[in-house]
Amino acid sequence: MATNLSFSAAVERFTTKTKRDLRAVFQYGVQYTVDDLTLEGPSVADPGGGRGGRMPVRTGFLRASVQASETSPPVMLQGHRPPNPKARDAYQAGGEVGLVIAAADIGDVIYIGFTAEYSVYVEARYGFVEFAAANWQANIDRAIAEVKGRSA
């Protein structure tokens, strides 16, 4: 009888750890993909610049307009443009996206998008969304390695 209880307890521990690890892989994978999405890349103003991404950054307004939601896709807002388009790196992304990701669970849908009205035009030219989406599997692999390393 004690053996069955020990086996049951071991299965319960394994199940709990597996669910926790799956959730962590999901959350890390989404966060890494958002990081790729907003990673600075070359731009018209700085063709040789960037940090390995595809998002052109002049003021940071587009990058800072990234939003996340579990209920519906973020909506581009008409007229949502930087008040001072000449101010370099004046806008920084907030932590709201991270909060949505942290609250998400396996099976949840997380919508990521930009509210800056010109985001679709910049995407068409630079492909920062396409770049991030193409890295999804690599980001999941990285998340798995992170979770495995944490568990070891």
N, C-alpha and C positions, 0 to 999 in steps of 0.2 A: 504494500500500500504506500509506504513512504517513497518507494522508487517511482511510482506513478505521479505522486505529487511533485517530486523533484523534476521528472520529465516535463510535467505540465508547466512548472515554473520556468524551466529552461526554454520551452516553446514560447511562453508569454514574453520573456525577456528578449528572445530573438525577434519576435513579431514587433514588439515595441521599438527596438533598435532599427529594424528594417524600415518601418514606417517613418521614423525620425530621419533616417539617412536618405530615403527617397524624397522627402520634403526638402531636405537641405540641398540635394542635387538639383531639384527643380528651381528652388529659390536662387542658388548660386548661378545656375545656367542662365536664368532670366536676367540677373544683375550683370553678369559678364556680357550678355548680348546688348543690354542698355549701355554699358560702358563702351562697347564697340560702336554703337549707334551715335554716341556723342563724342567719340574720339576725334580730336582735331586733325584735319588734313590740309592739304594745299588749297589755296584759294586764288582768286584773281588778284587780290591785294598782296598775297604772299605765296607765289607759285611754288617755291621750294620749301615752304614751311610745313608745319604740322607735326603730329606725333605718331604717324602711322595709320591714322584713320582716313575717313573721307569727308568729314563734315568741315566745310569752310567756316572759319570763325573770324569775324571782324569785331563785332561788338559783344558777341556771346548771347545775343537775344534769342536767336533760333535755338541754340543749345539749351538755354534756360527755359524755353517754352515747352520742353518735353513734359508730358503728363502721363500718368498711368491710372487705370481704373479697372475694377473687377465687374463693373456693371454695364459700361458702354464705351465705345471708342471716343477718345478726346476729339473735340470739334475745333477745326480751324476757325478763328475769330476774325471776321472782317474788320480791317483797320488795325489789327494787332501787329504793330510794327514798333521798332525802337524809337523812343522820342528823340534820342540823339544818335543818329546813325554814324557819326564820326568818332564816337567814344570807343576806343579799342578795349575789348575785354571788360566792359562796364557791367555786364550781367553774368551772374553765376547761377548754375542750376541749384535748385533747392533739394531738400531731402524727401519730398513727397513721394517720389517714385519708389524710393527705398522702403518707405512705410507700407505702400501697397504690396510690394513684393514680400515683405516680412510677414504680412497678414495672410498671404495666399497659402493655399493648401493644394495638395495633389488633386487634380481634377478641375481646379479653378481655371478660368480663363482670365488672363491679364491683357488688357488692351493698352498698347503704348502708342502715343502719337504726339504731334506737335500742334500748338495753338497759333504759332506765327503764320499769318496769312500767306506768306511767300514760301513756306516749307516745301510744298509740292514742286515748285519751280526749281528750288535748289536741289531737291532730290533728283529731279530729271537731269540736272547737269552733273552732279557729283556722285550720286548713287550711294549715299551713306546708309540708307535703309537696306538696300540690296546687299551692301557689304556686311552689315550686321546679321542679316538673315542667313547669308551664305556661311557665316561662322557659327551657326547654331550648334551643329554637331561637335565642332571643336570646343565650344564653350561647355557643352554637356560633358565631354571627355575631361576637360579641365576641372569641372565641378566634381566629377566622380573621383578624380585624383585628390582633390582637396578634402573631400569627405573621408576617403580611405586614409589619407594622411592624418586626419584628425582622430580617426578611430584607432589607429595603430599605437 
